[in-house]
Amino acid sequence: MTGAMVAGAIIGGGLYLLVRALFPARPGLAARMAALDAARRRDLEEAQAGRASPTLERVGGTRAKVGRELVRFCEARGWKLRSIRADLAITERSLEGFLATKFLLPSAALLFIPVLVAWFTLLGLGSSVQVPAWVGLLFALVFFFLPDMQLRQEAQARRQDFRHVVGAFLDLVSMNLAGGRGVPEALMTASNVGEGWAMHRIRDALGNARITGQTPWQALGRLGDDLDVAELRDLAGALALVADDGAQIRKSLAARAASMRSRELSDLEGKAGERSQSMLVAQLFLCAGFLIFLAYPALMRVLAS
């Protein structure tokens, strides 16, 4: 009975998806405007990525086609996916590749259901479809959320590295301001000092701002929005407020850099404390197992007598 219900649910879901694919709902005006803005933004990002970051992920073949169709599907319904876009931007990966992976992995898990049925039949465990179907659905569910977990962990690690670079960048800008440079010159000179992917992103944002006629703090604010880095947004707001007062902005940047370093140190101390506690728990379990190993023969002898 349960196998028939599962099979009926799968067939019904497939028919529903087929009908929706053949007769898609007409998007409203808001969804069309959102899709137009997303397409324009994607073209701009691809142009900037091709000019500034040649190491961005490239997808091709069937995976690229699936990714582009999924992106159009999301844009037609007005789905922003802001957090995913920010994580992809900071990890230098494409939305098409991520959505294609998120779709193809569960699909591959579902395609293995007949293989599991045949394997269960060869092992003599029965020819029922129920257990292989549930196993395939479980793996499909895991594979559906696995790319999100990996992306979130990688983006969190890169944001932490980016915040560390922002703290050093603030110190460099403060020193350049103390040397008599203006705010735009200090920002560009400080970005040319360091190397690494984070400093390259800051340097590219400032260089594009000079080409497009934006102010440097607007470019930093936009970069902070794209990468979801609050420190860059706060820096852009502070620069926009006191960009004309060099002495005041120099003190503000030095204070921000000091607060970022202290917060980073407190985070590192907290992580070190957590690891120390985990090691202590592991040692306690090891001692408890050793005590049980020593006491078990004596206890069994007492109980036997």
Secondary structure, DSSP 4 states (H G I P E B T S, - for coil): -HHHHHHHHHHHHHHHHHHHHHSPPPP-HHHHHHHHHHHHHHHHHHHHHHHH-TTS----HHHHHHHHHHHHHHHHTT---HHHHHHHHHHT--HHHHHHHHHHHHHHHHHTHHHHHHHHHHTTS---SHHHHHHHHHHHHHHHHHHHHHHHHHHHHHHHHHHHHHHHHHHHHHHHHHTT--HHHHHHHHHTT--SHHHHHHHHHHHHHHHHT--HHHHHHHHHHHHT-HHHHHHHHHHHHSTT-HHHHHHHHHHHHHHHHHHHHHHHHHHHHHHHHHHHHHHHHHHHHHHHHHHHHHHHHHHH-
